[in-house]
Amino acid sequence: MQDAARDDMPEGFYILDPDDSFEMHAGPYYACDDGDGRSYAFRMARHHANAGGAIHGGALMTFADFAICAEAVRGFPDEAPITVSFSSEFLAAVTNGSLVTARPEVLRRTGSFVFMRAILEADGAPALSCTGVIKRFKRKR
């Protein structure tokens, strides 16, 4: 694991998939399991910023997509997710150093799809609202 990823990792969190080079580059992204479910997080760094110094919208949406996909297949180790649709609304700017967190919610699970929603927060304040439809498929071994 990269030293920077370890240094920025919030207490109680871990890297869900350290072998996923995109997630490590785009984030790195973290997860934390507790008795009520799982939370996801990443810390905004300079490389996540737009020209104005706030988080780039694409960086925030990428993390949101990661979180709802990971949650959609949590507890189903033989499944992998594919995003079918994703919608989001920006609620507030995120500044450098902020801890961005998500606790996605499954709205409905069918045999093929999972309907999701999440509110992303930056240091506890709402920053993005999103919904998504995730296709479930069996992992190839």
C-alpha positions as CSV (number, residue, x, y, z in Angstrom):
1,M,0.0,0.0,0.0
2,Q,1.2,3.5,-0.8
3,D,2.5,5.4,2.2
4,A,0.2,8.4,1.4
5,A,-2.8,6.1,1.4
6,R,-1.9,4.8,4.8
7,D,-1.2,8.3,6.2
8,D,-4.6,9.7,5.2
9,M,-6.6,6.7,6.2
10,P,-9.2,7.6,8.9
11,E,-9.1,5.5,12.1
12,G,-11.1,2.3,11.8
13,F,-11.1,2.3,8.0
14,Y,-9.3,0.0,5.6
15,I,-8.7,-0.1,1.8
16,L,-11.5,-2.3,0.3
17,D,-9.5,-3.4,-2.8
18,P,-5.8,-2.4,-2.7
19,D,-5.3,-4.2,-6.0
20,D,-7.7,-1.9,-7.9
21,S,-5.3,0.6,-9.4
22,F,-8.0,3.0,-10.5
23,E,-9.5,3.3,-7.1
24,M,-6.1,3.7,-5.5
25,H,-5.3,6.5,-8.0
26,A,-8.7,8.2,-7.9
27,G,-8.9,8.0,-4.1
28,P,-7.6,6.1,-2.4
29,Y,-11.0,5.0,-1.1
30,Y,-11.6,3.5,2.3
31,A,-14.3,1.4,4.0
32,C,-15.3,0.9,7.6
33,D,-17.6,-1.8,8.9
34,D,-19.7,-1.4,12.0
35,G,-22.7,-3.1,13.5
36,D,-25.1,-1.1,11.4
37,G,-23.4,-1.5,8.0
38,R,-20.5,0.0,6.1
39,S,-19.3,3.6,5.5
40,Y,-16.9,4.7,2.7
41,A,-14.5,7.6,2.8
42,F,-11.7,9.4,1.1
43,R,-9.8,12.5,1.9
44,M,-9.8,15.3,-0.7
45,A,-6.3,16.1,-1.8
46,R,-4.9,18.7,-4.2
47,H,-5.1,16.2,-7.1
48,H,-8.9,16.0,-6.6
49,A,-9.3,19.8,-7.1
50,N,-10.7,21.8,-10.0
51,A,-9.1,25.1,-11.3
52,G,-11.0,27.0,-8.5
53,G,-9.5,24.9,-5.7
54,A,-12.7,23.0,-4.8
55,I,-13.2,19.3,-5.4
56,H,-13.7,18.5,-9.1
57,G,-17.3,17.3,-9.6
58,G,-16.0,14.3,-11.5
59,A,-13.9,13.2,-8.5
60,L,-16.9,13.5,-6.2
61,M,-19.2,11.5,-8.6
62,T,-16.5,8.9,-9.1
63,F,-16.3,8.3,-5.3
64,A,-20.1,8.2,-5.1
65,D,-20.3,5.6,-7.9
66,F,-17.6,3.5,-6.1
67,A,-19.5,3.7,-2.8
68,I,-22.9,2.7,-4.2
69,C,-21.4,-0.1,-6.3
70,A,-19.5,-1.5,-3.4
71,E,-22.5,-1.4,-1.2
72,A,-24.8,-2.9,-3.8
73,V,-22.8,-6.2,-3.8
74,R,-21.7,-6.2,-0.1
75,G,-22.5,-9.6,1.3
76,F,-22.6,-11.2,-2.2
77,P,-19.0,-12.2,-2.8
78,D,-19.8,-14.0,-6.1
79,E,-21.3,-10.8,-7.6
80,A,-19.8,-7.8,-9.3
81,P,-21.5,-4.5,-10.0
82,I,-22.0,-2.4,-13.2
83,T,-23.6,1.0,-13.1
84,V,-26.7,1.2,-15.3
85,S,-27.7,4.7,-14.3
86,F,-26.4,7.4,-12.0
87,S,-27.9,10.8,-11.1
88,S,-26.4,13.3,-8.7
89,E,-26.9,16.8,-7.3
90,F,-24.1,18.9,-5.9
91,L,-25.1,20.4,-2.5
92,A,-21.9,22.2,-1.4
93,A,-18.2,22.7,-2.3
94,V,-15.6,20.4,-0.8
95,T,-12.3,21.9,0.2
96,N,-8.8,20.4,0.3
97,G,-8.2,18.2,3.3
98,S,-11.9,17.4,3.9
99,L,-12.9,13.9,4.7
100,V,-15.7,12.9,2.3
101,T,-17.9,10.0,3.6
102,A,-20.8,8.0,2.3
103,R,-23.2,5.5,3.8
104,P,-25.1,4.2,0.8
105,E,-28.6,2.7,1.2
106,V,-30.2,-0.1,-0.8
107,L,-33.7,0.9,-1.8
108,R,-34.6,-2.3,-3.6
109,R,-32.8,-5.4,-4.7
110,T,-34.2,-7.6,-7.5
111,G,-32.7,-10.7,-9.1
112,S,-30.7,-8.5,-11.5
113,F,-30.6,-4.9,-10.2
114,V,-30.0,-2.9,-7.0
115,F,-31.6,0.5,-6.6
116,M,-29.3,2.7,-4.5
117,R,-29.1,6.2,-2.9
118,A,-26.5,8.0,-0.9
119,I,-25.7,11.4,0.6
120,L,-22.0,12.2,0.6
121,E,-20.8,14.5,3.4
122,A,-17.6,16.5,3.6
123,D,-16.5,16.8,7.3
124,G,-20.1,16.1,8.3
125,A,-21.9,18.6,6.0
126,P,-23.9,17.3,3.0
127,A,-22.0,17.8,-0.3
128,L,-23.7,15.5,-2.9
129,S,-26.9,13.5,-3.2
130,C,-27.1,10.6,-5.6
131,T,-29.1,7.7,-6.8
132,G,-28.1,4.8,-9.0
133,V,-29.2,1.6,-10.5
134,I,-26.6,-1.2,-10.4
135,K,-26.7,-4.4,-12.5
136,R,-25.6,-7.5,-10.5
137,F,-23.7,-10.1,-12.4
138,K,-21.7,-13.2,-11.4
139,R,-18.0,-12.8,-11.2
140,K,-15.9,-14.8,-13.6
141,R,-13.5,-17.1,-11.8
